[in-house]
Amino acid sequence: MRYLAEYRDADIAKTLIARIKARATRQWTLMEVCGGQTHTIVRQGLDELLVGAVEMIHGPGCPVCVTPLEQIDKALAIAARPGVIFTSFGDMLRVPGSDCDLQQVRARGGDVKVVYSPLDALALAQRNPDKEVVFFAVGFETTAPANAMAVWRARDLGVSNFSVLVSHVTVPPAITAILDAPDNRVQGFLAAGHVCAVMGWEEYEPIAAKYKVPIIVTGFEPVDILEGISMAVAQLEDGRHEVENQYVRSVRRQGTPPARALVAKVFELANRQWRGIGEIPMSGLRLRPEFAAYDAEQKFGVAGLTVSEPAACKAGDVLTGRIKPPQCLAFGTACTPERPLGAPMVSTEGACSAYYNLARYRTAESTEVTP
């Protein structure tokens, strides 16, 4: 069995939906941070089933989507160089840069390969000592330990032809930036369970206390999400603002200490640009100075590259919950999965691709659900 059946049980889901509707005395606004949760919500129609009790806003929890355009252009510039093997997870290949994407670079002769782990890229470097092998290190805290391990192992093994193009971002500063925005409507968060499996939830506790918002660490199946929503609504109705853990089968408060320790040894916090959002202070990870030899930006001289986002793409508004994907004028017309303007239409975790692939062309304002 691929999934635990009870986490997709329709009767349990109906019970939770009834509980949420009975508990809510008004419509509350919650944001799920994770793009995987977004796809579950849209695919199962959970947001439509909760109209009147909860409005779900889709947050910046898709790592591909928030990778800034300048990092994509840096990747394209490196990948096009002779003597370079550029490696990446597959979902980055069709993310548009200013002029093309990695798939097009490969079609033009660039040596671009899909790998399933940064350690695969390191092994590729060992097998090809006459080539420079670069891994596109993208993601939230979830993927940081594996990327840190690849760099750590490269140094231990003396592999000098391996480097990483780092575009890591972290969740807590993004939540803070959303809450600090003058037009913020979010009253509670579903925190991504896989991020917290690594990092725990200690960093969320001061945010919940300062901004008086409940934060629920939540899994990814329909029953997980509905239970997380139910816990958030109960807190809001009671006037509480705490961090609670719905995803008890996978997450502990301290996360995974060995993984956290390795990340801290290899990376340090830094300011980071988010695609469509702009710079969020101390929201990213960069290699520590002692690992500078493995920094692809420095090795290939692309650190100073800056570009402007396309005006027609409203990815930033989608990623911060200001609009739903169908409210972007380019959605489904100028921007489709075949010809995307922005990463949210490409990624398997992007909100725009979820709405498009599931034919959700209605805006939240026009959505009505028959009981």
One Martini backbone bead per residue (centre of mass of N, CA, C, O) as a GRO file, in nm:
protein
  371
    1MET     BB    1   0.095   0.037   0.024
    2ARG     BB    2   0.136   0.375  -0.029
    3TYR     BB    3  -0.092   0.455   0.170
    4LEU     BB    4  -0.258   0.559   0.437
    5ALA     BB    5  -0.590   0.523   0.429
    6GLU     BB    6  -0.690   0.718   0.663
    7TYR     BB    7  -0.573   0.989   0.511
    8ARG     BB    8  -0.827   0.923   0.277
    9ASP     BB    9  -1.084   0.921   0.436
   10ALA     BB   10  -1.402   1.028   0.377
   11ASP     BB   11  -1.537   1.014   0.660
   12ILE     BB   12  -1.324   1.171   0.812
   13ALA     BB   13  -1.340   1.425   0.640
   14LYS     BB   14  -1.638   1.490   0.695
   15THR     BB   15  -1.606   1.524   1.000
   16LEU     BB   16  -1.403   1.759   0.988
   17ILE     BB   17  -1.574   1.956   0.828
   18ALA     BB   18  -1.804   1.970   1.034
   19ARG     BB   19  -1.631   2.071   1.269
   20ILE     BB   20  -1.535   2.335   1.142
   21LYS     BB   21  -1.820   2.457   1.085
   22ALA     BB   22  -1.918   2.444   1.383
   23ARG     BB   23  -1.678   2.623   1.507
   24ALA     BB   24  -1.726   2.848   1.312
   25THR     BB   25  -1.828   3.205   1.341
   26ARG     BB   26  -1.641   3.252   1.092
   27GLN     BB   27  -1.423   3.356   0.844
   28TRP     BB   28  -1.113   3.221   0.802
   29THR     BB   29  -0.756   3.291   0.741
   30LEU     BB   30  -0.543   3.067   0.572
   31MET     BB   31  -0.202   2.936   0.538
   32GLU     BB   32  -0.027   2.742   0.318
   33VAL     BB   33   0.316   2.688   0.266
   34CYS     BB   34   0.287   2.430   0.096
   35GLY     BB   35   0.273   2.304  -0.226
   36GLY     BB   36   0.172   2.018  -0.160
   37GLN     BB   37  -0.080   2.117  -0.009
   38THR     BB   38  -0.205   2.275  -0.238
   39HIS     BB   39  -0.259   2.030  -0.424
   40THR     BB   40  -0.447   1.885  -0.230
   41ILE     BB   41  -0.659   2.106  -0.196
   42VAL     BB   42  -0.731   2.133  -0.501
   43ARG     BB   43  -0.779   1.835  -0.582
   44GLN     BB   44  -1.001   1.793  -0.332
   45GLY     BB   45  -1.159   2.067  -0.262
   46LEU     BB   46  -1.127   2.191   0.032
   47ASP     BB   47  -1.181   2.494  -0.008
   48GLU     BB   48  -1.477   2.457  -0.112
   49LEU     BB   49  -1.585   2.296   0.147
   50LEU     BB   50  -1.503   2.570   0.346
   51VAL     BB   51  -1.695   2.772   0.276
   52GLY     BB   52  -1.749   3.013   0.549
   53ALA     BB   53  -1.499   2.913   0.741
   54VAL     BB   54  -1.257   2.895   0.515
   55GLU     BB   55  -0.971   3.055   0.381
   56MET     BB   56  -0.739   2.966   0.138
   57ILE     BB   57  -0.397   3.051   0.123
   58HIS     BB   58  -0.127   3.059  -0.096
   59GLY     BB   59   0.203   3.009  -0.049
   60PRO     BB   60   0.578   3.019  -0.047
   61GLY     BB   61   0.621   2.665  -0.075
   62CYS     BB   62   0.782   2.673  -0.355
   63PRO     BB   63   1.105   2.635  -0.443
   64VAL     BB   64   1.091   2.689  -0.746
   65CYS     BB   65   0.917   2.954  -0.741
   66VAL     BB   66   1.131   3.127  -0.547
   67THR     BB   67   1.339   3.121  -0.751
   68PRO     BB   68   1.520   3.348  -0.882
   69LEU     BB   69   1.588   3.473  -1.186
   70GLU     BB   70   1.896   3.516  -1.139
   71GLN     BB   71   1.953   3.214  -1.076
   72ILE     BB   72   1.865   3.105  -1.347
   73ASP     BB   73   2.069   3.271  -1.514
   74LYS     BB   74   2.317   3.150  -1.382
   75ALA     BB   75   2.261   2.861  -1.468
   76LEU     BB   76   2.263   2.915  -1.774
   77ALA     BB   77   2.553   3.027  -1.793
   78ILE     BB   78   2.694   2.772  -1.685
   79ALA     BB   79   2.562   2.546  -1.869
   80ALA     BB   80   2.687   2.681  -2.146
   81ARG     BB   81   2.959   2.586  -2.076
   82PRO     BB   82   3.240   2.454  -2.143
   83GLY     BB   83   3.311   2.176  -1.932
   84VAL     BB   84   3.011   2.148  -1.824
   85ILE     BB   85   2.816   1.987  -1.568
   86PHE     BB   86   2.474   2.025  -1.525
   87THR     BB   87   2.285   1.982  -1.225
   88SER     BB   88   1.943   1.857  -1.152
   89PHE     BB   89   1.642   1.872  -1.090
   90GLY     BB   90   1.375   1.831  -1.303
   91ASP     BB   91   1.191   2.091  -1.214
   92MET     BB   92   1.414   2.310  -1.334
   93LEU     BB   93   1.425   2.288  -1.657
   94ARG     BB   94   1.138   2.478  -1.711
   95VAL     BB   95   1.237   2.728  -1.585
   96PRO     BB   96   1.224   3.051  -1.657
   97GLY     BB   97   1.415   3.276  -1.792
   98SER     BB   98   1.485   3.544  -1.976
   99ASP     BB   99   1.531   3.341  -2.256
  100CYS     BB  100   1.533   3.053  -2.108
  101ASP     BB  101   1.610   2.711  -2.042
  102LEU     BB  102   1.764   2.420  -1.959
  103GLN     BB  103   1.644   2.256  -2.189
  104GLN     BB  104   1.750   2.447  -2.413
  105VAL     BB  105   2.046   2.423  -2.348
  106ARG     BB  106   2.057   2.121  -2.412
  107ALA     BB  107   1.960   2.148  -2.710
  108ARG     BB  108   2.232   2.335  -2.769
  109GLY     BB  109   2.465   2.137  -2.601
  110GLY     BB  110   2.433   2.122  -2.316
  111ASP     BB  111   2.537   1.963  -2.005
  112VAL     BB  112   2.236   1.840  -1.889
  113LYS     BB  113   2.142   1.687  -1.574
  114VAL     BB  114   1.956   1.451  -1.408
  115VAL     BB  115   1.912   1.420  -1.057
  116TYR     BB  116   1.840   1.267  -0.721
  117SER     BB  117   2.122   1.378  -0.602
  118PRO     BB  118   2.402   1.541  -0.495
  119LEU     BB  119   2.569   1.274  -0.478
  120ASP     BB  120   2.549   1.214  -0.779
  121ALA     BB  121   2.711   1.462  -0.866
  122LEU     BB  122   2.969   1.388  -0.717
  123ALA     BB  123   3.015   1.121  -0.868
  124LEU     BB  124   3.041   1.255  -1.144
  125ALA     BB  125   3.298   1.413  -1.075
  126GLN     BB  126   3.475   1.162  -1.019
  127ARG     BB  127   3.431   1.045  -1.324
  128ASN     BB  128   3.497   1.372  -1.424
  129PRO     BB  129   3.789   1.540  -1.388
  130ASP     BB  130   3.763   1.722  -1.671
  131LYS     BB  131   3.510   1.838  -1.522
  132GLU     BB  132   3.254   2.061  -1.432
  133VAL     BB  133   3.044   2.014  -1.151
  134VAL     BB  134   2.703   2.122  -1.111
  135PHE     BB  135   2.475   2.202  -0.846
  136PHE     BB  136   2.134   2.279  -0.793
  137ALA     BB  137   2.068   2.435  -0.480
  138VAL     BB  138   1.741   2.380  -0.402
  139GLY     BB  139   1.543   2.510  -0.128
  140PHE     BB  140   1.464   2.429   0.167
  141GLU     BB  141   1.541   2.274   0.458
  142THR     BB  142   1.494   1.988   0.343
  143THR     BB  143   1.759   1.993   0.129
  144ALA     BB  144   2.012   2.092   0.292
  145PRO     BB  145   2.152   1.835   0.407
  146ALA     BB  146   2.235   1.705   0.134
  147ASN     BB  147   2.399   1.948   0.032
  148ALA     BB  148   2.593   1.957   0.268
  149MET     BB  149   2.706   1.670   0.231
  150ALA     BB  150   2.831   1.710  -0.050
  151VAL     BB  151   3.034   1.928   0.035
  152TRP     BB  152   3.170   1.775   0.265
  153ARG     BB  153   3.264   1.535   0.087
  154ALA     BB  154   3.430   1.690  -0.119
  155ARG     BB  155   3.641   1.783   0.087
  156ASP     BB  156   3.724   1.504   0.199
  157LEU     BB  157   3.795   1.392  -0.109
  158GLY     BB  158   3.913   1.623  -0.301
  159VAL     BB  159   3.682   1.754  -0.488
  160SER     BB  160   3.737   2.027  -0.718
  161ASN     BB  161   3.498   1.975  -0.960
  162PHE     BB  162   3.288   2.075  -0.737
  163SER     BB  163   2.964   2.250  -0.724
  164VAL     BB  164   2.730   2.505  -0.597
  165LEU     BB  165   2.412   2.648  -0.663
  166VAL     BB  166   2.271   2.862  -0.437
  167SER     BB  167   1.892   2.852  -0.337
  168HIS     BB  168   1.828   2.896  -0.033
  169VAL     BB  169   1.542   2.881   0.184
  170THR     BB  170   1.342   3.010   0.457
  171VAL     BB  171   1.045   3.019   0.637
  172PRO     BB  172   1.016   3.223   0.879
  173PRO     BB  173   1.076   3.495   0.724
  174ALA     BB  174   0.829   3.469   0.535
  175ILE     BB  175   0.612   3.484   0.749
  176THR     BB  176   0.697   3.760   0.857
  177ALA     BB  177   0.660   3.918   0.592
  178ILE     BB  178   0.357   3.866   0.566
  179LEU     BB  179   0.275   3.989   0.849
  180ASP     BB  180   0.409   4.281   0.780
  181ALA     BB  181   0.214   4.336   0.576
  182PRO     BB  182  -0.033   4.574   0.526
  183ASP     BB  183  -0.225   4.343   0.355
  184ASN     BB  184  -0.270   4.137   0.562
  185ARG     BB  185  -0.494   3.825   0.618
  186VAL     BB  186  -0.348   3.633   0.796
  187GLN     BB  187  -0.443   3.410   1.089
  188GLY     BB  188  -0.296   3.139   0.986
  189PHE     BB  189  -0.087   2.833   0.987
  190LEU     BB  190   0.052   2.584   0.772
  191ALA     BB  191   0.309   2.387   0.834
  192ALA     BB  192   0.567   2.215   0.703
  193GLY     BB  193   0.648   1.894   0.778
  194HIS     BB  194   0.931   1.851   0.636
  195VAL     BB  195   1.075   2.092   0.756
  196CYS     BB  196   1.019   2.010   1.060
  197ALA     BB  197   1.170   1.737   1.048
  198VAL     BB  198   1.439   1.899   1.053
  199MET     BB  199   1.386   2.184   1.239
  200GLY     BB  200   1.131   2.204   1.363
  201TRP     BB  201   0.940   2.459   1.588
  202GLU     BB  202   1.095   2.680   1.752
  203GLU     BB  203   1.094   2.925   1.540
  204TYR     BB  204   0.769   2.967   1.565
  205GLU     BB  205   0.703   3.065   1.853
  206PRO     BB  206   0.770   3.377   1.837
  207ILE     BB  207   0.568   3.432   1.608
  208ALA     BB  208   0.305   3.350   1.746
  209ALA     BB  209   0.341   3.552   1.985
  210LYS     BB  210   0.378   3.826   1.835
  211TYR     BB  211   0.121   3.785   1.612
  212LYS     BB  212  -0.113   3.605   1.703
  213VAL     BB  213  -0.067   3.305   1.563
  214PRO     BB  214  -0.143   3.012   1.444
  215ILE     BB  215   0.073   2.709   1.422
  216ILE     BB  216   0.052   2.418   1.209
  217VAL     BB  217   0.185   2.117   1.191
  218THR     BB  218   0.163   1.957   0.865
  219GLY     BB  219   0.062   1.745   0.647
  220PHE     BB  220  -0.047   1.605   0.303
  221GLU     BB  221  -0.307   1.487   0.355
  222PRO     BB  222  -0.636   1.543   0.381
  223VAL     BB  223  -0.657   1.479   0.688
  224ASP     BB  224  -0.424   1.644   0.781
  225ILE     BB  225  -0.530   1.921   0.682
  226LEU     BB  226  -0.804   1.919   0.829
  227GLU     BB  227  -0.682   1.896   1.111
  228GLY     BB  228  -0.516   2.154   1.098
  229ILE     BB  229  -0.754   2.342   1.055
  230SER     BB  230  -0.908   2.266   1.310
  231MET     BB  231  -0.685   2.362   1.507
  232ALA     BB  232  -0.680   2.657   1.412
  233VAL     BB  233  -0.978   2.728   1.464
  234ALA     BB  234  -0.979   2.666   1.764
  235GLN     BB  235  -0.778   2.886   1.839
  236LEU     BB  236  -0.928   3.131   1.723
  237GLU     BB  237  -1.189   3.089   1.895
  238ASP     BB  238  -1.008   3.095   2.177
  239GLY     BB  239  -0.758   3.303   2.151
  240ARG     BB  240  -0.514   3.147   2.039
  241HIS     BB  241  -0.128   3.127   2.002
  242GLU     BB  242   0.015   2.844   1.873
  243VAL     BB  243   0.218   2.560   1.854
  244GLU     BB  244   0.124   2.277   1.661
  245ASN     BB  245   0.112   1.907   1.617
  246GLN     BB  246  -0.013   1.699   1.366
  247TYR     BB  247   0.272   1.551   1.267
  248VAL     BB  248   0.352   1.310   1.480
  249ARG     BB  249   0.481   1.079   1.288
  250SER     BB  250   0.745   1.297   1.201
  251VAL     BB  251   0.751   1.524   1.437
  252ARG     BB  252   0.969   1.728   1.629
  253ARG     BB  253   1.065   1.999   1.798
  254GLN     BB  254   1.388   1.947   1.722
  255GLY     BB  255   1.387   1.749   1.503
  256THR     BB  256   1.710   1.691   1.338
  257PRO     BB  257   2.004   1.740   1.478
  258PRO     BB  258   2.219   1.635   1.272
  259ALA     BB  259   2.113   1.801   1.032
  260ARG     BB  260   2.135   2.079   1.161
  261ALA     BB  261   2.441   2.068   1.215
  262LEU     BB  262   2.535   2.040   0.921
  263VAL     BB  263   2.412   2.298   0.811
  264ALA     BB  264   2.570   2.490   1.010
  265LYS     BB  265   2.858   2.411   0.899
  266VAL     BB  266   2.805   2.500   0.584
  267PHE     BB  267   2.593   2.718   0.659
  268GLU     BB  268   2.453   3.054   0.629
  269LEU     BB  269   2.298   3.330   0.680
  270ALA     BB  270   2.106   3.530   0.433
  271ASN     BB  271   2.023   3.723   0.203
  272ARG     BB  272   1.719   3.685  -0.013
  273GLN     BB  273   1.583   3.627  -0.305
  274TRP     BB  274   1.241   3.631  -0.427
  275ARG     BB  275   1.028   3.541  -0.648
  276GLY     BB  276   0.825   3.828  -0.679
  277ILE     BB  277   0.917   3.966  -0.387
  278GLY     BB  278   1.218   3.974  -0.295
  279GLU     BB  279   1.390   4.079  -0.031
  280ILE     BB  280   1.478   3.874   0.255
  281PRO     BB  281   1.602   3.891   0.546
  282MET     BB  282   1.764   3.618   0.646
  283SER     BB  283   1.630   3.376   0.428
  284GLY     BB  284   1.905   3.238   0.362
  285LEU     BB  285   2.159   3.033   0.217
  286ARG     BB  286   2.517   3.003   0.256
  287LEU     BB  287   2.830   2.954   0.224
  288ARG     BB  288   3.088   2.923   0.395
  289PRO     BB  289   3.406   3.035   0.366
  290GLU     BB  290   3.537   2.737   0.392
  291PHE     BB  291   3.343   2.670   0.110
  292ALA     BB  292   3.416   2.854  -0.145
  293ALA     BB  293   3.525   2.636  -0.356
  294TYR     BB  294   3.193   2.541  -0.389
  295ASP     BB  295   3.114   2.814  -0.532
  296ALA     BB  296   2.976   2.882  -0.834
  297GLU     BB  297   2.960   3.189  -0.839
  298GLN     BB  298   3.267   3.228  -0.796
  299LYS     BB  299   3.393   3.031  -1.004
  300PHE     BB  300   3.207   3.181  -1.257
  301GLY     BB  301   3.138   3.494  -1.215
  302VAL     BB  302   2.793   3.543  -1.126
  303ALA     BB  303   2.720   3.712  -0.864
  304GLY     BB  304   2.635   4.007  -1.014
  305LEU     BB  305   2.374   3.912  -1.129
  306THR     BB  306   2.097   4.104  -1.268
  307VAL     BB  307   1.729   4.113  -1.281
  308SER     BB  308   1.407   4.135  -1.424
  309GLU     BB  309   1.086   4.095  -1.393
  310PRO     BB  310   0.808   4.011  -1.544
  311ALA     BB  311   0.520   4.198  -1.553
  312ALA     BB  312   0.299   3.972  -1.627
  313CYS     BB  313   0.401   3.829  -1.376
  314LYS     BB  314   0.223   3.729  -1.057
  315ALA     BB  315   0.387   3.551  -0.854
  316GLY     BB  316   0.407   3.724  -0.596
  317ASP     BB  317   0.098   3.742  -0.544
  318VAL     BB  318   0.058   3.437  -0.523
  319LEU     BB  319   0.284   3.368  -0.300
  320THR     BB  320   0.135   3.589  -0.089
  321GLY     BB  321  -0.196   3.583  -0.135
  322ARG     BB  322  -0.329   3.825  -0.300
  323ILE     BB  323  -0.378   3.602  -0.520
  324LYS     BB  324  -0.524   3.401  -0.741
  325PRO     BB  325  -0.442   3.262  -1.030
  326PRO     BB  326  -0.708   3.358  -1.200
  327GLN     BB  327  -0.634   3.676  -1.137
  328CYS     BB  328  -0.441   3.645  -1.359
  329LEU     BB  329  -0.428   3.755  -1.685
  330ALA     BB  330  -0.223   3.515  -1.788
  331PHE     BB  331  -0.395   3.289  -1.708
  332GLY     BB  332  -0.432   3.049  -1.966
  333THR     BB  333  -0.283   3.224  -2.192
  334ALA     BB  334   0.019   3.342  -2.172
  335CYS     BB  335   0.002   3.117  -1.930
  336THR     BB  336   0.142   2.793  -1.949
  337PRO     BB  337   0.295   2.493  -1.931
  338GLU     BB  338   0.411   2.528  -2.225
  339ARG     BB  339   0.413   2.871  -2.168
  340PRO     BB  340   0.575   3.001  -1.927
  341LEU     BB  341   0.636   3.283  -1.714
  342GLY     BB  342   0.641   3.108  -1.447
  343ALA     BB  343   0.704   2.879  -1.197
  344PRO     BB  344   0.402   2.816  -1.091
  345MET     BB  345   0.343   2.670  -1.386
  346VAL     BB  346   0.564   2.430  -1.356
  347SER     BB  347   0.549   2.321  -1.090
  348THR     BB  348   0.435   2.057  -0.883
  349GLU     BB  349   0.389   2.304  -0.646
  350GLY     BB  350   0.232   2.502  -0.804
  351ALA     BB  351  -0.052   2.689  -0.808
  352CYS     BB  352  -0.097   2.729  -1.112
  353SER     BB  353  -0.078   2.430  -1.195
  354ALA     BB  354  -0.308   2.332  -1.020
  355TYR     BB  355  -0.534   2.502  -1.148
  356TYR     BB  356  -0.491   2.420  -1.443
  357ASN     BB  357  -0.490   2.097  -1.424
  358LEU     BB  358  -0.786   2.130  -1.257
  359ALA     BB  359  -0.973   2.352  -1.377
  360ARG     BB  360  -0.929   2.629  -1.190
  361TYR     BB  361  -1.084   2.932  -1.305
  362ARG     BB  362  -1.186   3.030  -1.053
  363THR     BB  363  -1.246   3.248  -0.822
  364ALA     BB  364  -1.304   3.296  -0.497
  365GLU     BB  365  -1.551   3.494  -0.539
  366SER     BB  366  -1.706   3.270  -0.745
  367THR     BB  367  -1.720   3.053  -0.530
  368GLU     BB  368  -1.951   2.779  -0.502
  369VAL     BB  369  -2.105   2.553  -0.265
  370THR     BB  370  -2.292   2.275  -0.249
  371PRO     BB  371  -2.421   2.097   0.021
   0.00000   0.00000   0.00000
